[in-house]
Each structure stands twice: as structure tokens, then as C-alpha cells.
């Protein structure tokens, strides 16, 4: 590590008057900005009176007109204005730090205020040799005003009452601080991504820096007045955001911290429970007189700050932040036992899950074997009336077990803590696979952190293997609860692996049901049937590939058309066939280029006409379509509303989705043969609107062949199904 030269602030070091740059980040503060600038100018004047210099650098990241107008009023007071186009606080702050004229940098947001001595106290400590460049310096008091009115003291990260694993679920250190910019080169500021839900850049940066040996410490006698805005206007309060992966929470580092904690001794063999504020043995100190002086000074710039005078007598105390050692112990329990491999997270609620013991065990075995052991299985379980056996599952499958009951009942964590603890392993291992069995714990997580789950995981898949689709069942209710957020974020249907007998409960366009192949169904049923036998029978292993991409789990062989099918006519991309069922009347069949259909469909469609004399159109109920990005999408068509099915096909064609179109009709279409998929869908839609009823032809599937896999196949003759390996979108 390069040695940092400590001077009084200039790039070249040197002794004398202190010099620093105040980087003020602006975006859409508008009328809130003048109060902040007046507060900073007062602090600069206070420092300048003692011979110190502070450059004020405003970094305007996509500012709105009111913010620019407010900034213009202070043109003579601001040293420089840097316009950037990041749309991200971390990136804009980093560019401002790089552009600063001095190595010591104060970081500000454009809506907070600071004690008038903030700069001066730092310069005096710097001149006295008490400032370490590998320490991030904060104000002693963090006073929140606006939508919240409260106070807390900043705790030193080297204080023995503080533990780094507190940061798993609590935020302690904001980026309203002063630092040596060499720290930014060593620990780049994280970015905030509304798309992925990874953000809280100051929280994430404090994790990285503390792990790297950097200290966070308060400067006595200083205060930051932090404005709390409504969540809709505050980046820090954006719902569903979580700090990203950090080496602080790497399993090997957690183990090292645990060993260090044991070696240090002290009264921490048993964890304190959740307490309302700080350590109950410490108490809260009275507010010092200088704090009230600053309330009055800054209240002249922002009247909301004077609300602190309204605090009741009992509230006029200065507590430390929450120091709950049960959080540390819970973090150790959640993260221990995880290895370096990506994970397959299996979420399950044991109550209400048919044969939960066998099902979960078989799925963990499949996860352990997936891609030759490339993944570590992790079971996140609502045990309910059941009880997981972590030692047995670890021995059998190398699985880690995380119990929600352990977090809520043993560690006594509140809902805020539990959700962030369950998310931490997922955040730490991006690119993992998430499988949900309709669990309560996943539904709670997905409602808050669906962006992170959908964007940062390799795959998220719901698996509902119960053959009975009971709409009152908790698993189905949880799946329905997750679906709106899923489709709103991805713009596509929800992929769900289901028992073939229950596929009708997941109609499009909300769902992309993937019926479990017969091999997977047989493996599960055989295991469940023998669960109470004296000697359970040997059963074929369950393969995860069968559940993750069942529509392409095994390539379908190239099939020829049945002998009773003949080509009658062709027009453009559409051909008309005739099918003669055994002992029955010949039926008209229409299909588009590249549309393959299960050969059993022809007889099933003809039988549908015999079963329902009013049916005029028969369609395969399962479609495998090719999305614009090349992935296969499996859909179950709700043929109770054939007009909506056909209009959906037409709309997806317009959006670039390639769909198979094949239909058997009781009577041929009137008029000339359509020459395109769009024209054929229009003709079928007109027939439905004229009163034709549609029938589902058994559990059969139509697949659009990928031309990249079958470049030489024509419309008639041998019909092959795609054998692409991949997941449903």
C-alpha cells in the first residue's frame, strides 16, 4: 500500500494553514439548497477567520431548473460548479472528489446543514497531528429533522462496544464526512442502481472500508443536521434497496471475526436481546449546551431545525445507535458454513407442503448434484410444525440450513432484521439460483427485494409440484402474491414449474407454466409413496434440469407427420393439411412455418370435436415460443377465452415474439388460404368471434422450431422440435 503524506490539505502537502475542498452534490434540491449553502458558507467563514481555506465545489448531476436557479444566486460564493451526467450519487461524488483542488475532502449533500465549527474543528485536529489519513471523520452528533426528529451519537468503529457485523442490518456511518481522497482510490464508492436494488452507497462503503482496516471516528463538538424527506423523494429511503456484497460478510471473514471475538474475551459470551436504544448499561448523555447554540444558528437558515426545542425532557438525551449483540450472533449463524461456490437457494414452508420431508430432501440432493456439484445447496425454511435437521442435511447434501424460526424466536430479531439477514447470503453470492416452493419467507422477501432477486440471480424459479391446484393453498397464494411485482419488473410472464395436472391454474399471459416432465413426476411420486415403508424402494434421482427447463429437458426426436395427414395447399408461410382420423370425418388443419406439434395432437384434436359437438376449433394448450432475445418461453393457453388467446398471439407477434400457430377446424376457413401467421390468426379470431368454440386437445404442445437449429426444414415432411438448452423466460 502506498504511504500517504499528511499535509494540511494541498496536493503537495506542506505545513501552514489548513486547506480542503467541500464537495457538495446536487440533483433536485431546489428550494432546499440555499439553507445548505448558507450553512456551509458560515462554516467556511469560521475556518477562514483562523487562516484556513475551504474550496466549495458544487457537483450538479442532472440538476433540475429550480436547483440551478438556487445555485445561480450563490455564484459569487461558490468556487466552482462541475456539471456531470451520471444520474448516480456515488459516481457523481467520486468525480467531484477527483476534481477537488485539495486532498482533504468534505462530503456534503445539497439539503443538509452542519455546525458552524465543522471545518475549523477538523483543521485544528489536523494541525495538532491527531488526524490519521486512514480514518473517515464524522460529526459527533447526527441530528435528523424533517419527516423524523431524533438524535444519536456516532460511535467510533474501534470502540469495543461496536462490532463490524452490526452492519449486516444497521446503518451507522453516512458519507457526510471528511476524508483523505487516497481512500477513494483504494475503496471506490459503490453505485446506486434502482434497476438491481443495490445501493445505500454510504452503508456499503462503510462495510468495505472497515473490512479494509479503515477507522470511522467522530470529531467532538460537531453536528450534522440530516434532512429526512419522504421516501419518494429520498434516495436513501427508496423502498427495496439493500447494500451490495462486501468482503466484510464473506464467510471466511465472518469466521475470522468470530475467532477474534472469542479471543478478546469480555462479557459477550451471551448476546444481549434487541434493546430500544444502544446498550442499556450505557444510558444516554444529556445534550451539551453547544448543541443548542448550533440549533439556533442553523435554525436561522432552516426553521425546521428549531423543532428540536420541542423535544420533551426525556428526549433531550444523546444515545448511541443500536448496539444489539444478538445481531452479531445471528449474522454468525446465518453466514457460517457457506463455502465459496455459488448457491442454489431453496425456499420452503414445511407446513402445507405435501410430503415436505421427502420433497425438500430430494430437491437438495438434486441441487447438490447439479452441474457436477458446482453449487452449494442452501435451504431457507419456515419450519412451522416441522423441524429441519441441519447436521443430517449437511452430511447428506453439503447443505446449509437457515431457519426463519431461529432468527425470530431464538435471536429475537424484528421483521426489518429478518428480511435483511435472509437477503445477505443472496446478495453475497450473485449469480446463484433461487428455487421457491411457494414459501412464506420468499414471498416476504420478494415483495421488498424483487429487483435484486430478479437482476442479480442467475435464475429465479417457482416450483409447485402438488398435483392439486387449490386456490386457497398458501403456496399458490404466495405465488399469486409475487406475480404482479415480477411481471411489472421484467415485462414478461412468471416462469413456474408445475405438476402437469395443475398447469391449468396458471393461465397466460401472467404465467409461463412449465409442466414437470414425466420423469420428474415419477421420481417424486415414487419417493413419496415409499416414505413410510420399512425399506423404502430405490428410486431414480430427481434431476434439477428436469425442473428448470422441462420443456427442453430432453430433445424430442425428429418425427414424421402421421400417415393420415396430407398436404392440400400452401400459401406463403401457411399450409393447409387434411387429417383423417380412424373411422372419422376428415378435418382441416392450418399451420405456420416452423410450427411443430406433438404427433398425438392430431387424434386428440379430432376427439375434442367428438366430445364437444359445439367446438369448431381445436388448439394445443401448451405453446413454446421464442422470445426476441432467443430464449424459449413456455405458455399454457386458457382456451376458455379463445379470443383473448388469439389476440395475445397476434400482439406477441407484433412485439417480435415468434409463435407457433396450428389449429384443427371442424369446417375449413372461408375464403383464400391465409399467407402469413398474422393473417391466419386474424382468420381464426374472426371464426371465434362468429361463434366458434375452441377446445383444448389434451395435454399437447406446439413448439416453434428455431431456424438456427433446423435451417433446412420445410413446412411439410419431417417435423422436429427444438433441442435448445435454456430456461423459460
Rosetta blueprint (number, residue, H / E / L):
1 X L
2 X L
3 X L
4 X L
5 X L
6 X L
7 X L
8 X L
9 X L
10 X E
11 X L
12 X L
13 X L
14 X L
15 X L
16 X L
17 X L
18 X L
19 X E
20 X E
21 X E
22 X E
23 X E
24 X E
25 X E
26 X E
27 X L
28 X L
29 X L
30 X H
31 X H
32 X H
33 X H
34 X H
35 X H
36 X H
37 X H
38 X H
39 X H
40 X H
41 X H
42 X H
43 X H
44 X H
45 X H
46 X H
47 X H
48 X H
49 X L
50 X L
51 X L
52 X L
53 X E
54 X E
55 X E
56 X E
57 X E
58 X E
59 X E
60 X E
61 X E
62 X L
63 X L
64 X L
65 X H
66 X H
67 X H
68 X H
69 X H
70 X H
71 X H
72 X H
73 X L
74 X L
75 X L
76 X L
77 X L
78 X L
79 X L
80 X E
81 X E
82 X E
83 X E
84 X E
85 X L
86 X L
87 X L
88 X L
89 X H
90 X H
91 X H
92 X H
93 X H
94 X H
95 X H
96 X H
97 X H
98 X H
99 X H
100 X L
101 X L
102 X E
103 X L
104 X E
105 X E
106 X E
107 X E
108 X E
109 X E
110 X L
111 X L
112 X L
113 X E
114 X E
115 X L
116 X L
117 X L
118 X H
119 X H
120 X H
121 X H
122 X H
123 X H
124 X H
125 X H
126 X H
127 X H
128 X L
129 X L
130 X L
131 X L
132 X L
133 X L
134 X L
135 X E
136 X E
137 X E
138 X E
139 X E
140 X E
141 X E
142 X E
143 X E
144 X E
145 X E
146 X E
147 X L
148 X L
149 X L
150 X E
151 X E
152 X E
153 X E
154 X L
155 X L
156 X L
157 X L
158 X L
159 X L
160 X L
161 X L
162 X L
163 X L
164 X H
165 X H
166 X H
167 X H
168 X H
169 X L
170 X L
171 X L
172 X L
173 X L
174 X L
175 X L
176 X L
177 X E
178 X E
179 X E
180 X E
181 X L
182 X H
183 X H
184 X H
185 X H
186 X H
187 X L
188 X L
189 X L
190 X L
191 X L
192 X L
193 X E
194 X L
195 X L
196 X L
197 X L
198 X E
199 X E
200 X L
201 X H
202 X H
203 X H
204 X H
205 X H
206 X H
207 X H
208 X H
209 X H
210 X H
211 X H
212 X L
213 X L
214 X L
215 X E
216 X E
217 X E
218 X E
219 X E
220 X E
221 X E
222 X E
223 X E
224 X E
225 X E
226 X E
227 X E
228 X E
229 X L
230 X L
231 X H
232 X H
233 X H
234 X L
235 X L
236 X L
237 X L
238 X L
239 X L
240 X L
241 X L
242 X E
243 X E
244 X L
245 X L
246 X L
247 X H
248 X H
249 X H
250 X L
251 X H
252 X H
253 X H
254 X H
255 X H
256 X H
257 X H
258 X H
259 X H
260 X H
261 X H
262 X H
263 X H
264 X H
265 X L
266 X L
267 X L
268 X L
269 X L
270 X L
271 X L
272 X L
273 X L
274 X L
275 X L
276 X L
277 X L
278 X L
279 X L
280 X L
281 X L
282 X L
283 X L
284 X L
285 X E
286 X E
287 X L
288 X L
289 X H
290 X H
291 X H
292 X H
293 X H
294 X H
295 X H
296 X H
297 X H
298 X H
299 X H
300 X L
301 X L
302 X L
303 X H
304 X H
305 X H
306 X H
307 X H
308 X H
309 X H
310 X H
311 X L
312 X L
313 X H
314 X H
315 X H
316 X L
317 X E
318 X E
319 X L
320 X E
321 X L
322 X L
323 X L
324 X L
325 X H
326 X H
327 X H
328 X H
329 X H
330 X H
331 X H
332 X H
333 X H
334 X H
335 X H
336 X L
337 X L
338 X L
339 X L
340 X L
341 X L
342 X E
343 X E
344 X E
345 X E
346 X E
347 X E
348 X E
349 X E
350 X L
351 X L
352 X L
353 X L
354 X L
355 X L
356 X H
357 X H
358 X H
359 X H
360 X H
361 X H
362 X H
363 X H
364 X H
365 X H
366 X H
367 X H
368 X H
369 X H
370 X H
371 X H
372 X H
373 X H
374 X L
375 X E
376 X E
377 X E
378 X E
379 X E
380 X E
381 X E
382 X E
383 X L
384 X L
385 X L
386 X L
387 X L
388 X L
389 X L
390 X H
391 X H
392 X H
393 X H
394 X H
395 X H
396 X H
397 X H
398 X L
399 X L
400 X E
401 X E
402 X E
403 X E
404 X H
405 X H
406 X H
407 X H
408 X H
409 X H
410 X H
411 X L
412 X L
413 X L
414 X L
415 X H
416 X H
417 X H
418 X H
419 X H
420 X H
421 X H
422 X H
423 X H
424 X H
425 X H
426 X H
427 X H
428 X H
429 X L
430 X L
431 X L
432 X L
433 X E
434 X E
435 X E
436 X E
437 X L
438 X L
439 X L
440 X H
441 X H
442 X H
443 X H
444 X H
445 X H
446 X H
447 X H
448 X H
449 X H
450 X H
451 X H
452 X H
453 X H
454 X H
455 X H
456 X H
457 X L
458 X L
459 X E
460 X E
461 X E
462 X E
463 X E
464 X E
465 X L
466 X L
467 X L
468 X L
469 X L
470 X L
471 X L
472 X L
473 X L
474 X H
475 X H
476 X H
477 X H
478 X H
479 X H
480 X H
481 X H
482 X H
483 X H
484 X H
485 X H
486 X H
487 X H
488 X H
489 X H
490 X H
491 X L
492 X L
493 X L
494 X E
495 X E
496 X E
497 X E
498 X E
499 X L
500 X H
501 X H
502 X H
503 X H
504 X H
505 X H
506 X L
507 X L
508 X L
509 X L
510 X L
511 X E
512 X E
513 X E
514 X E
515 X E
516 X L
517 X L
518 X H
519 X H
520 X H
521 X H
522 X H
523 X H
524 X H
525 X H
526 X H
527 X H
528 X H
529 X H
530 X L
531 X L
532 X L
533 X L
534 X L
535 X L
536 X L
537 X L
538 X L
539 X L
540 X L
541 X L
542 X L
543 X L
544 X H
545 X H
546 X H
547 X H
548 X H
549 X L
550 X H
551 X H
552 X H
553 X L
554 X L
555 X L
556 X L
557 X L
558 X L
559 X E
560 X L
561 X L
562 X L
563 X L
564 X L
565 X E
566 X E
567 X E
568 X E
569 X E
570 X E
571 X E
572 X L
573 X L
574 X E
575 X E
576 X E
577 X E
578 X E
579 X E
580 X E
581 X L
582 X L
583 X L
584 X L
585 X L
586 X E
587 X E
588 X E
589 X E
590 X E
591 X E
592 X E
593 X L
594 X L
595 X E
596 X E
597 X E
598 X L
599 X L
600 X H
601 X H
602 X H
603 X H
604 X H
605 X H
606 X H
607 X H
608 X H
609 X H
610 X H
611 X H
612 X L
613 X L
614 X L
615 X E
616 X E
617 X E
618 X E
619 X E
620 X L
621 X L
622 X E
623 X E
624 X E
625 X E
626 X E
627 X L
628 X L
629 X L
630 X L
631 X L
632 X E
633 X E
634 X E
635 X E
636 X E
637 X L
638 X L
639 X H
640 X H
641 X H
642 X H
643 X H
644 X H
645 X H
646 X H
647 X H
648 X H
649 X H
650 X H
651 X H
652 X H
653 X H
654 X H
655 X L
656 X L
657 X L
658 X E
659 X L
660 X L
661 X L
662 X E
663 X E
664 X E
665 X E
666 X L
667 X L
668 X L
669 X L
670 X L
671 X L
672 X L
673 X L
674 X L
675 X L
676 X L
677 X H
678 X H
679 X H
680 X H
681 X H
682 X H
683 X H
684 X H
685 X H
686 X H
687 X H
688 X H
689 X H
690 X L
691 X L
692 X L
693 X E
694 X E
695 X E
696 X E
697 X L
698 X L
699 X L
700 X L
701 X E
702 X E
703 X E
704 X E
705 X L
706 X L
707 X L
708 X L
709 X L
710 X L
711 X L
712 X L
713 X L
714 X L
715 X L
716 X L
717 X L
718 X L
719 X E
720 X L
721 X L
722 X L
723 X L
724 X L
725 X L
726 X L
727 X L
728 X L
729 X L
